[in-house]
Amino acid sequence: MLPATYTSPQAYFKSSLEFLSEYSWIYESANTCFIKDGILEIFPKEFVKYFLHINTNDLNIFPFVHHTSPAIEQESIQNFRKRLKRLIPEESFSNPCYPDITFAHIKTKFRKVNLKKQHEILRLGHLITTLCDDYRIIIDFGSGLGYLSEIVSVLKKDIHMLGLESDNCRVDEAKKRQLEFMFNTLDTISYKQETITCESKNFIEMETQEIIRRNELVEPIKMAIIGLHACGDLTITSIKLFLQMSEVKSLIIMPCCYHKMQMNTSTTFTNFPLSKTLKSEVKMNTRFSQILNRPFLRLACQQTGERWRQCTELEHSVHAIEMFERAVAEAILNPDGSEKIIKLKKKNKHNDNYKFNDFTKNFVVQLKETNKSLEWNHTHEHKFNEIIEKYPNGHKLAEGLTCLQTTLQKLCENIVLYDRLCYLEEEAAEQGLKINVRYEKIFNEKLSPRCYVLIAQKL
Ligand SMILES: C[S@@+](CC[C@H](N)C(=O)[O-])C[C@H]1O[C@@H](n2cnc3c(N)ncnc32)[C@H](O)[C@@H]1O
């Protein structure tokens, strides 16, 4: 999604990469390692001052760069938000209404399914049936337990669903569910075990031909590929198959788990960056390829600001102290890497009056190789006291760091999503295919943070 302030993807990617190279310290270390990795040393002084004194309301609204103005005196922080505002597109949330039948089905057949999943299948199912009114075959990628296939066939009686899923147990569960709740769909929904790759075209064509033959469907038949939470590379595979298969006229897919994409070297991903546009911008500067790393992808698929916004002062305080303590624990281990930390489940009450004795009641130190528990020693204690003396309010900086990560999250996710959209447009243009491609935000972000659906239609 290109923010309104940009007219070309090149310019957008370039500005985003420049911005991220300045601020990659915000996400490059795991939160458990931010002290050990020296992030507090590079936390800019004005940011330190700001987050040591920020109140809960300002902390909560800070990530919403488009619609809020927390009190900020520091110019560098105002600048940070101003620049991000240009890089994050403003969004709208479509709010479709649903036919009663879906509600009835959800009420009776999805009682054990959590509210988040109900919300997702209801909205996505409704969108699919609206966009695929004259379609006869829909292929559900990563069909899992079959919820989406089920809802689509409840909403659209003349549809034939093919659910493809790599995990055999899930295929069996989906079939079991079909026998229990959807007996009348035995002819119209089939679940098959298949690990979908870019080579799956023949398998899918064989299966869809079988559906056409068995049901005496009259060709040409319009088909669509759909998916809910098509994780890791599965969304990219769906894009490639959509482009390869002429019978597939639409792709309606919700991606997730960007950080689970496959790596082709220890530092680069097979499918990210994907578009020629982003790839060529990344090539301009070696620093750019370093910042589009796994922590970047992990941040792209973290909780969005909506959850953050609702945190109470107490919740922030508990999170801040826990994150700081965990990072202190990591920072005081033997630097030779032989030790590891285990956080005890039965926790001592956390407080911000840090004492080594209290701390050792919350964590155990073990030898990495043998899992043998060790005694906390004087070196640990000395390092602990050194850190606490240097950062007496380190927990507030920990929460400040999380706040900055939450603020960057939308930009990171947008780069991943927009890169895929650019790829689709580039490849279609190369093949002479006319397509319409866009994202829609269809889920309530508070319930379901991965809320963007990729919609591609051949014209
Ligand atoms: C996050 S789950 C979503 C399941 C289902 N769509 C839902 O929303 O309930 C992703 C599913 O995709 C399946 N999957 C991942 N990669 C796959 C692949 N290459 N081929 C087939 N299934 C895959 C996983 O086994 C998993 O069941």
The ligand as a Gaussian input file, in Angstrom:
#p B3LYP/6-31G(d) Opt

LIG

0 1
 C       -1.944000     -20.723000      10.322000
 S       -2.609000     -22.198000       9.738000
 C       -4.175000     -21.699000       9.091000
 C       -5.130000     -22.848000       8.898000
 C       -6.503000     -22.452000       8.356000
 N       -6.422000     -21.783000       7.084000
 C       -7.206000     -21.598000       9.366000
 O       -7.196000     -20.387000       9.258000
 O       -7.753000     -22.158000      10.315000
 C       -1.679000     -22.487000       8.283000
 C       -1.922000     -23.832000       7.682000
 O       -1.236000     -23.932000       6.444000
 C       -0.635000     -25.211000       6.365000
 N        0.478000     -25.070000       5.417000
 C        1.597000     -24.322000       5.566000
 N        2.366000     -24.418000       4.475000
 C        1.715000     -25.251000       3.612000
 C        2.000000     -25.728000       2.312000
 N        3.107000     -25.386000       1.677000
 N        1.098000     -26.553000       1.721000
 C       -0.029000     -26.896000       2.374000
 N       -0.352000     -26.477000       3.594000
 C        0.501000     -25.653000       4.214000
 C       -0.230000     -25.509000       7.782000
 O       -0.052000     -26.893000       8.012000
 C       -1.410000     -24.951000       8.552000
 O       -2.434000     -25.897000       8.723000

